[in-house]
């Protein structure tokens, strides 16, 4: 006579399970949500911090201190370049992989066909190094040229010129500005990574550059994984 209780109990159990599931999926973990937001934000613009971050955009280091975000470093370097009137010789841009400081080379900060670092370049590198030392992220120094061939006793091709310029900048940052050698690397790309088409003297000057790339947290982690 009480068989209906079995069906009723089954229905109540299923309803209870349904309400538990609905409650579980309606509760958002703030920690997981912030982590997800950072990953999505980094995927679009390479910056790891969401709006209104704690400590005014600074990140905590292993010792409990704070380090400036790439956005803060960009703003501080922009102010420095304006004060020194260097906007036509040094350019900043943000890529997905990080903050890029471009030193325009021939006829700007270098003599044509030369890789020597003159006093003006040293002043800029010393200022940039102040901010590089405040972070733990990896740094990539990349030499680039335009498409005009070079053939000298020292530099047979643009490969050698671009690589030497990048290596000289790396050595200065490590030996004079005390950047950790384990977190910095150099590469020369010749004329094969232009920013703009090599179709005018002005565009060629833009392509002749040494890029100092402060890699984002995401790009730094990828580099470390590849090195393991």
Helices and strands as residue ranges (DSSP letters): H 4-26, H 30-45, G 54-57, E 59-60, E 66-67, H 70-84, E 90-95, E 98-104, H 119-132, E 139-144, H 158-175, G 181-183, E 184-188, H 201-207, E 209-215, H 217-227
